[in-house]
Amino acid sequence: MEWRKQCLLVLGMLLGPVLAVAADGVALAKAKNCLECHAVDQAVVGPAFKDIAAQYAGQGGMVDKLAHTIIHGGPTDQMDVMPANPQVSEAEARQLAAWILGLK
């Protein structure tokens, strides 16, 4: 029984940071009104965040490109026009972009 507790403890230590980043991404997306038009796993007005991640998987420079689109809006590959979101700072946009691109 003791080894099970140890395994759970190790698993918690490994998954804790991953789950915290996921929770932070969702919380930031909610705070910046991203969830008005997007959801993690289904299209709303705009594409699902997971679909965005899949489309750009393996492409370099996508955090910068996505962060720019989050702040300034504009035409995108998956929807006609994304409106600008000037309430998002550069650092927040980069955090959101990295979180979105990390979704599987």
Backbone as a printed PyTorch tensor [residue, N CA C, xyz], in Angstrom:
tensor([[[  0.8190,  -1.1920,   0.0000],
         [  0.0000,   0.0000,   0.0000],
         [  0.8610,   1.2530,   0.0000]],

        [[  1.9940,   1.2190,   0.6680],
         [  2.8730,   2.3820,   0.7500],
         [  3.3820,   2.7990,  -0.6330]],

        [[  3.6850,   1.8490,  -1.4990],
         [  4.1800,   2.1850,  -2.8320],
         [  3.1230,   2.9140,  -3.6440]],

        [[  1.8560,   2.6240,  -3.4120],
         [  0.7800,   3.3280,  -4.1220],
         [  0.7460,   4.8030,  -3.7220]],

        [[  0.9280,   5.0620,  -2.4540],
         [  0.9650,   6.4560,  -1.9890],
         [  2.1490,   7.1870,  -2.6030]],

        [[  3.2780,   6.5050,  -2.6660],
         [  4.4650,   7.1220,  -3.2540],
         [  4.2610,   7.4000,  -4.7490]],

        [[  3.6280,   6.4560,  -5.4400],
         [  3.3500,   6.6530,  -6.8700],
         [  2.4110,   7.8390,  -7.0780]],

        [[  1.3890,   7.9420,  -6.2600],
         [  0.4600,   9.0610,  -6.3640],
         [  1.1520,  10.3880,  -6.0610]],

        [[  2.0350,  10.3710,  -5.0910],
         [  2.7780,  11.5800,  -4.7530],
         [  3.6620,  12.0160,  -5.9160]],

        [[  4.3840,  11.0770,  -6.5150],
         [  5.2440,  11.3830,  -7.6560],
         [  4.4010,  11.8580,  -8.8380]],

        [[  3.3040,  11.1900,  -9.0880],
         [  2.4170,  11.5860, -10.1720],
         [  1.8880,  12.9980,  -9.9510]],

        [[  1.5210,  13.3110,  -8.7400],
         [  1.0580,  14.6630,  -8.4130],
         [  2.1340,  15.7040,  -8.6320]],

        [[  3.3660,  15.3520,  -8.2760],
         [  4.4720,  16.2850,  -8.4680],
         [  4.7460,  16.5170,  -9.9490]],

        [[  4.5710,  15.4770, -10.7600],
         [  4.8150,  15.6070, -12.1920],
         [  3.6890,  16.3440, -12.9060]],

        [[  2.4660,  16.0440, -12.5310],
         [  1.3130,  16.6360, -13.2040],
         [  0.9060,  17.9940, -12.6470]],

        [[  1.3090,  18.3000, -11.4370],
         [  0.9180,  19.5690, -10.8220],
         [  1.2200,  20.7800, -11.6750]],

        [[  2.4570,  20.9530, -12.1500],
         [  2.7600,  22.1200, -12.9900],
         [  1.9780,  22.1290, -14.3030]],

        [[  1.7630,  20.9650, -14.8910],
         [  1.0060,  20.8830, -16.1460],
         [ -0.4310,  21.3300, -15.9190]],

        [[ -1.0390,  20.8410, -14.8570],
         [ -2.4110,  21.2120, -14.5520],
         [ -2.5190,  22.6820, -14.1790]],

        [[ -1.5150,  23.2190, -13.5160],
         [ -1.5230,  24.6380, -13.1480],
         [ -1.4550,  25.5160, -14.3880]],

        [[ -0.6240,  25.1490, -15.3660],
         [ -0.5430,  25.9120, -16.6110],
         [ -1.8630,  25.8620, -17.3470]],

        [[ -2.4890,  24.6940, -17.3880],
         [ -3.7900,  24.5620, -18.0450],
         [ -4.8280,  25.4270, -17.3620]],

        [[ -4.8590,  25.4140, -16.0550],
         [ -5.8180,  26.2290, -15.3100],
         [ -5.5400,  27.7050, -15.5170]],

        [[ -4.2550,  28.0980, -15.5370],
         [ -3.8890,  29.4930, -15.7740],
         [ -4.3270,  29.9450, -17.1640]],

        [[ -4.1660,  29.0810, -18.1620],
         [ -4.5630,  29.4180, -19.5320],
         [ -6.0500,  29.6540, -19.6350]],

        [[ -6.8250,  28.7720, -19.0580],
         [ -8.2810,  28.9200, -19.0820],
         [ -8.6960,  30.1750, -18.3250]],

        [[ -8.1020,  30.4010, -17.1730],
         [ -8.4540,  31.5760, -16.3670],
         [ -8.1220,  32.8700, -17.1170]],

        [[ -6.9640,  32.9250, -17.7640],
         [ -6.5880,  34.1150, -18.5120],
         [ -7.5040,  34.3010, -19.7190]],

        [[ -7.8040,  33.2180, -20.4240],
         [ -8.7110,  33.3060, -21.5770],
         [-10.0840,  33.8070, -21.1460]],

        [[-10.5290,  33.3560, -20.0030],
         [-11.8290,  33.8160, -19.4910],
         [-11.7520,  35.2930, -19.0970]],

        [[-10.7010,  35.6660, -18.4040],
         [-10.5520,  37.0440, -17.9400],
         [-10.4510,  38.0430, -19.0970]],

        [[ -9.8940,  37.6070, -20.2060],
         [ -9.6970,  38.5010, -21.3540],
         [-10.7810,  38.3270, -22.4150]],

        [[-11.8660,  37.6700, -22.0550],
         [-13.0470,  37.4890, -22.9050],
         [-12.8120,  36.6330, -24.1440]],

        [[-11.7640,  35.8470, -24.1710],
         [-11.5060,  34.9660, -25.3100],
         [-12.5980,  33.8950, -25.4320]],

        [[-13.1420,  33.5000, -24.2770],
         [-14.1370,  32.4300, -24.2720],
         [-15.5140,  32.8940, -24.7520]],

        [[-15.6310,  34.1770, -25.0790],
         [-16.8670,  34.6650, -25.7000],
         [-16.9880,  34.1230, -27.1230]],

        [[-15.8560,  33.9140, -27.7860],
         [-15.8550,  33.4700, -29.1780],
         [-15.1960,  32.1110, -29.3960]],

        [[-14.4480,  31.6220, -28.4180],
         [-13.7210,  30.3580, -28.5600],
         [-14.0080,  29.4590, -27.3660]],

        [[-13.8200,  28.1620, -27.5780],
         [-13.8190,  27.1760, -26.5010],
         [-12.6020,  26.2870, -26.7300]],

        [[-12.2360,  25.5340, -25.7320],
         [-11.0520,  24.6890, -25.8640],
         [-11.2450,  23.6290, -26.9270]],

        [[-12.3910,  22.9410, -26.9120],
         [-12.5370,  21.7760, -27.7830],
         [-13.7160,  21.8220, -28.7500]],

        [[-14.3310,  22.9820, -28.9160],
         [-15.3970,  23.0760, -29.9160],
         [-15.4560,  24.4920, -30.4830]],

        [[-15.8650,  24.5820, -31.7250],
         [-16.0050,  25.8840, -32.3610],
         [-17.1950,  26.6170, -31.7460]],

        [[-17.0420,  27.9020, -31.5610],
         [-18.1450,  28.7560, -31.0890],
         [-18.3400,  29.7630, -32.2220]],

        [[-18.0000,  31.0010, -32.0430],
         [-17.9680,  31.9720, -33.1380],
         [-16.6780,  31.7530, -33.9290]],

        [[-15.6000,  31.5590, -33.1950],
         [-14.3010,  31.2580, -33.7970],
         [-13.9760,  29.7890, -33.5900]],

        [[-12.8720,  29.3360, -34.1270],
         [-12.4870,  27.9300, -34.0100],
         [-12.1140,  27.5390, -32.5830]],

        [[-12.1760,  26.2410, -32.3190],
         [-11.7370,  25.7120, -31.0260],
         [-10.2410,  25.9380, -30.8730]],

        [[ -9.8120,  26.2010, -29.6510],
         [ -8.3830,  26.3870, -29.4020],
         [ -7.5870,  25.1520, -29.8170]],

        [[ -8.1350,  23.9540, -29.6000],
         [ -7.4260,  22.7330, -29.9940],
         [ -7.2550,  22.6540, -31.5060]],

        [[ -8.2330,  23.1660, -32.2600],
         [ -8.1100,  23.1780, -33.7220],
         [ -7.0260,  24.1510, -34.1710]],

        [[ -6.9300,  25.2700, -33.4790],
         [ -5.8650,  26.2320, -33.7800],
         [ -4.5090,  25.5880, -33.5110]],

        [[ -4.3970,  24.9110, -32.3710],
         [ -3.1330,  24.2450, -32.0210],
         [ -2.7680,  23.1920, -33.0610]],

        [[ -3.7470,  22.4170, -33.5010],
         [ -3.4840,  21.3660, -34.4900],
         [ -3.0470,  21.9700, -35.8270]],

        [[ -3.6700,  23.0650, -36.2230],
         [ -3.3380,  23.6820, -37.5000],
         [ -1.8980,  24.1850, -37.5260]],

        [[ -1.4360,  24.7300, -36.4190],
         [ -0.1180,  25.3440, -36.3890],
         [  0.9600,  24.4550, -35.7650]],

        [[  0.6350,  23.2180, -35.4510],
         [  1.5960,  22.3070, -34.8100],
         [  2.8610,  22.1730, -35.6600]],

        [[  3.9850,  22.3120, -34.9940],
         [  5.2650,  22.1110, -35.6430],
         [  5.7790,  23.2870, -36.4600]],

        [[  5.0140,  24.3610, -36.5380],
         [  5.4490,  25.5300, -37.3010],
         [  6.1690,  26.5080, -36.3690]],

        [[  7.2770,  27.0090, -36.7950],
         [  8.0390,  27.9460, -35.9890],
         [  7.4250,  29.3390, -35.9840]],

        [[  7.6850,  30.0800, -34.9310],
         [  7.2470,  31.4650, -34.8380],
         [  5.7700,  31.6710, -34.5860]],

        [[  5.0580,  30.6170, -34.2490],
         [  3.6090,  30.7380, -34.1190],
         [  3.1800,  31.4530, -32.8420]],

        [[  3.9840,  31.4120, -31.7830],
         [  3.6190,  32.1520, -30.5710],
         [  3.5590,  33.6410, -30.9020]],

        [[  4.5450,  34.1370, -31.6250],
         [  4.5550,  35.5540, -32.0090],
         [  3.3860,  35.8920, -32.9260]],

        [[  3.1400,  35.0550, -33.9120],
         [  2.0560,  35.3150, -34.8710],
         [  0.6990,  35.3200, -34.1620]],

        [[  0.4730,  34.3130, -33.3280],
         [ -0.8020,  34.2190, -32.6170],
         [ -0.9590,  35.3580, -31.6180]],

        [[  0.1050,  35.7040, -30.9140],
         [  0.0420,  36.8140, -29.9520],
         [ -0.3250,  38.1140, -30.6670]],

        [[  0.2600,  38.3410, -31.8270],
         [ -0.0540,  39.5400, -32.6030],
         [ -1.5380,  39.5460, -32.9910]],

        [[ -2.0400,  38.4140, -33.4510],
         [ -3.4530,  38.3240, -33.8480],
         [ -4.3740,  38.5240, -32.6540]],

        [[ -4.0000,  38.0030, -31.4940],
         [ -4.8210,  38.1710, -30.2920],
         [ -4.9700,  39.6540, -29.9490]],

        [[ -3.8840,  40.3940, -30.0220],
         [ -3.9210,  41.8140, -29.6540],
         [ -4.5430,  42.6760, -30.7520]],

        [[ -4.0950,  42.4670, -31.9820],
         [ -4.4500,  43.3840, -33.0670],
         [ -5.5970,  42.9000, -33.9400]],

        [[ -5.9730,  41.6200, -33.8130],
         [ -7.0160,  41.0780, -34.6640],
         [ -6.5470,  40.9670, -36.1000]],

        [[ -7.4990,  40.7750, -36.9810],
         [ -7.1770,  40.7020, -38.3960],
         [ -7.6260,  39.4010, -39.0040]],

        [[ -7.3940,  39.2470, -40.2970],
         [ -7.7780,  37.9940, -40.9570],
         [ -6.9250,  36.8470, -40.4250]],

        [[ -7.5280,  35.6940, -40.3380],
         [ -6.8070,  34.5100, -39.8590],
         [ -7.0140,  33.3780, -40.8440]],

        [[ -6.3240,  32.2850, -40.6280],
         [ -6.4430,  31.1270, -41.5150],
         [ -7.7430,  30.3660, -41.2740]],

        [[ -8.3320,  30.5000, -40.0930],
         [ -9.4830,  29.6700, -39.7560],
         [-10.8050,  30.4310, -39.6850]],

        [[-10.7720,  31.7380, -39.7160],
         [-12.0120,  32.5000, -39.6820],
         [-11.7980,  33.7800, -40.4740]],

        [[-12.8630,  34.4320, -40.8360],
         [-12.7410,  35.6220, -41.6750],
         [-11.9360,  36.7190, -40.9970]],

        [[-12.4110,  37.1950, -39.8620],
         [-11.7240,  38.2740, -39.1630],
         [-11.8560,  38.0720, -37.6630]],

        [[-10.7400,  38.1660, -36.9870],
         [-10.7690,  38.1480, -35.5310],
         [-10.6630,  39.5840, -35.0680]],

        [[-11.5660,  40.0360, -34.1980],
         [-11.4760,  41.4220, -33.7270],
         [-10.2660,  41.6150, -32.8160]],

        [[ -9.7700,  42.8190, -32.7720],
         [ -8.6570,  43.1650, -31.8880],
         [ -9.1040,  43.0520, -30.4310]],

        [[ -8.1690,  42.7440, -29.5700],
         [ -8.4420,  42.6760, -28.1380],
         [ -7.3800,  43.5050, -27.4210]],

        [[ -7.5420,  44.8300, -27.4240],
         [ -6.5100,  45.7070, -26.8550],
         [ -6.3640,  45.6170, -25.3450]],

        [[ -7.2790,  44.9300, -24.6710],
         [ -7.1340,  44.7780, -23.2220],
         [ -6.1050,  43.7180, -22.8520]],

        [[ -5.5780,  43.0080, -23.8400],
         [ -4.5730,  41.9730, -23.6090],
         [ -3.1890,  42.5780, -23.8080]],

        [[ -2.3300,  42.4460, -22.8090],
         [ -0.9570,  42.9500, -22.9360],
         [ -0.1360,  41.9960, -23.8090]],

        [[  1.0260,  42.4470, -24.2150],
         [  1.9250,  41.6150, -25.0110],
         [  2.2790,  40.3280, -24.2580]],

        [[  2.6010,  40.4510, -22.9790],
         [  2.9560,  39.2740, -22.1730],
         [  1.7710,  38.3180, -22.0540]],

        [[  0.5890,  38.8550, -21.8380],
         [ -0.6100,  38.0040, -21.7340],
         [ -0.9110,  37.3280, -23.0650]],

        [[ -0.7500,  38.0560, -24.1610],
         [ -0.9950,  37.4790, -25.4830],
         [ -0.0230,  36.3350, -25.7560]],

        [[  1.2240,  36.5180, -25.3770],
         [  2.2160,  35.4490, -25.5630],
         [  1.8860,  34.2510, -24.6760]],

        [[  1.4240,  34.5100, -23.4540],
         [  1.0350,  33.4220, -22.5570],
         [ -0.1610,  32.6640, -23.1300]],

        [[ -1.1540,  33.3980, -23.6160],
         [ -2.3220,  32.7550, -24.2250],
         [ -1.9250,  31.9520, -25.4580]],

        [[ -1.0850,  32.5340, -26.3070],
         [ -0.6610,  31.8480, -27.5280],
         [  0.0940,  30.5620, -27.2030]],

        [[  1.0040,  30.6280, -26.2490],
         [  1.7600,  29.4250, -25.8640],
         [  0.8400,  28.3650, -25.2810]],

        [[ -0.1270,  28.7830, -24.4840],
         [ -1.0900,  27.8340, -23.9020],
         [ -1.9160,  27.1900, -25.0140]],

        [[ -2.4400,  27.9980, -25.9290],
         [ -3.2600,  27.4660, -27.0180],
         [ -2.4510,  26.4730, -27.8420]],

        [[ -1.2400,  26.8470, -28.2300],
         [ -0.4120,  25.9870, -29.0560],
         [  0.0090,  24.7070, -28.3440]],

        [[ -0.0380,  24.7080, -27.0240],
         [  0.3150,  23.5180, -26.2520],
         [ -0.8300,  22.5370, -26.0610]],

        [[ -2.0240,  22.9120, -26.4970],
         [ -3.1670,  22.0200, -26.3350],
         [ -3.0740,  20.8480, -27.3030]],

        [[ -3.5360,  19.7140, -26.8700],
         [ -3.5240,  18.5070, -27.7070],
         [ -4.9300,  18.0090, -27.9180]]])
